Amino acid sequence: MRVPRPLVLSVLILLLVGGAGFLWWTFLRPGPAALEETEIVEEYEEQGTRSVTLFFGDLRGQTLVSERRTITAYLHRDEEGEAMVAELLRGPMSRSAVRTWPEGTRLRGAFYDDQQRLLYLDFNSALVSGNIGGSTMETLTLGALLRSIAVDFPEVEAVQLLVDGLEVETLYGHIDCTKPFNPQDWL
């Protein structure tokens, strides 16, 4: 029995197309990790730049002094908060100011709750384990952060500090950090 030539060609084409589809699906299609990266890039899409006012300790370690910086502007408040805190953690550029953060302190993440107007800031443990002073330094550290937020993000009504994802009682043993801070109280 002889098979018609058009039928043989049709079967061969189907096998080739099916095989190519199988190879693409198995080896070449983007996996979940690639899709997640795409979503993250879109989520953190830059919106230009904006100027912020940051606060640092003065040379005597008694009060706060300000510096202007430019940060990347983002679509979401928590992303801009992360950019602002990253600049704050870099320390002052002026010779008339000193850093108020323990060495190695990093922001692990930020989350802004629009409903409560509450900004959660999650730092690594260096914030509390690298204690750099007593009550004055604790006040300057919190003051630098909260005053910067009050000036640059007036819509934020409360800031909750976290360390490694958990509430912390205090930074250096003097100020209660279990409740959210009102940044406007630190102006």
C-alpha positions in Angstrom: 0.0 0.0 0.0 1.3 3.3 -1.0 0.8 6.4 1.2 -0.1 9.6 -0.6 2.8 12.1 -0.7 0.7 15.1 0.6 -0.2 13.1 3.7 3.5 12.2 4.4 4.5 15.9 4.0 1.6 17.0 6.4 2.7 14.4 9.0 6.3 15.5 8.7 5.4 19.2 9.1 3.2 18.4 12.1 6.1 16.5 13.7 8.6 19.3 13.0 6.2 22.0 14.4 5.3 19.9 17.4 9.0 19.1 18.1 9.9 22.8 17.8 7.1 23.8 20.1 8.2 21.1 22.6 11.8 22.3 22.5 10.8 26.0 23.0 8.4 25.1 25.9 11.0 22.9 27.6 14.2 25.0 27.1 13.6 28.5 25.8 10.4 29.9 27.3 10.9 32.4 30.2 10.7 30.7 33.6 9.1 32.1 36.8 12.3 33.8 37.9 12.5 35.8 34.7 8.9 36.8 35.0 9.5 37.9 38.6 12.5 40.0 37.6 10.4 41.7 35.0 7.7 42.5 37.6 10.3 43.9 40.0 11.8 46.1 37.4 8.4 47.5 36.5 7.5 48.0 40.2 10.7 50.0 40.8 10.4 52.0 37.6 12.2 55.3 38.1 10.2 58.5 37.9 13.1 60.9 37.6 14.8 62.6 40.5 13.8 64.7 43.5 15.5 66.8 46.1 15.4 65.8 49.8 16.7 67.3 53.0 18.6 64.9 55.2 19.7 65.5 58.8 22.9 64.5 60.5 24.6 65.2 63.8 26.7 68.3 64.2 30.4 68.1 65.1 29.7 68.4 68.8 27.0 65.7 68.7 24.4 68.0 70.3 22.0 68.9 67.5 21.1 68.1 63.9 22.3 69.9 60.7 20.8 69.5 57.3 22.1 68.6 53.8 20.3 68.6 50.5 20.6 65.5 48.3 19.1 64.3 45.1 17.5 60.9 45.1 15.8 58.8 42.4 12.0 59.4 42.5 9.8 56.3 42.4 6.2 55.6 41.9 5.6 54.3 45.4 6.3 56.0 48.7 8.1 53.0 50.3 10.5 52.9 47.3 11.3 56.6 47.7 11.6 56.1 51.5 14.2 53.4 50.8 16.1 55.7 48.5 16.1 58.5 51.1 17.2 56.2 54.0 20.0 54.8 51.8 21.3 58.3 51.4 20.9 59.0 55.1 22.9 55.8 55.9 25.7 56.9 53.6 26.4 59.7 56.0 27.1 63.4 55.6 29.1 64.9 52.8 29.7 68.1 54.7 32.6 68.4 57.1 30.4 70.1 59.6 28.3 67.0 60.2 28.8 63.5 61.5 27.0 60.2 60.9 24.5 59.1 63.5 24.2 55.5 62.4 26.2 52.5 63.6 28.7 51.2 61.0 27.1 48.4 59.0 23.5 49.5 59.4 21.5 48.7 56.4 17.8 49.1 55.5 16.4 45.7 54.7 13.2 47.1 53.3 10.4 49.6 53.6 6.6 49.3 53.4 4.1 52.2 53.3 0.5 51.5 54.5 -1.5 54.1 52.6 -4.6 53.6 54.8 -2.8 54.3 58.1 -0.2 56.6 56.5 2.4 54.4 58.3 5.9 53.8 57.0 7.6 50.6 58.3 11.4 50.6 58.1 13.1 47.3 58.6 16.8 47.6 59.5 19.5 44.9 60.0 20.7 44.1 63.5 23.7 46.4 63.2 21.3 49.2 64.1 21.0 47.9 67.7 24.2 45.8 68.1 26.5 48.6 66.9 25.4 50.9 69.8 27.4 54.1 69.2 26.4 56.1 72.3 24.0 56.9 75.1 20.7 58.7 75.2 22.0 61.7 73.2 23.2 59.6 70.3 20.0 57.6 70.4 18.0 60.9 70.2 20.2 62.1 67.3 19.8 58.8 65.4 16.1 58.8 65.7 15.9 62.6 65.1 18.0 62.4 61.9 15.6 59.7 60.5 12.3 61.1 61.7 13.1 64.8 60.9 14.2 63.8 57.4 10.9 61.9 56.9 8.9 64.7 58.3 10.4 67.2 55.9 10.6 65.0 52.8 7.4 63.0 53.2 4.9 65.1 55.1 2.1 62.7 54.2 3.7 60.0 56.5 2.0 60.3 59.9 3.8 57.4 61.6 7.0 55.4 61.3 7.5 52.0 62.9 11.0 50.8 63.3 11.8 47.1 62.8 15.0 45.2 63.2 15.3 41.9 61.2 11.5 42.1 60.6 10.6 42.4 64.3 9.6 45.3 66.6 12.5 46.5 68.7 12.0 47.8 72.3 14.7 50.4 72.0 17.8 51.3 69.9 20.3 52.0 72.7 18.3 51.5 75.9 16.7 54.9 76.3 13.8 55.6 73.9 10.7 53.3 73.5 10.6 52.1 69.9 7.6 49.7 70.4 5.1 52.2 69.1 5.1 54.1 65.9 6.8 57.5 66.0 5.0 60.7 64.6 7.7 62.3 62.4 6.1 65.8 62.9 7.0 65.5 66.6 10.7 65.5 65.7 10.7 68.8 63.8 
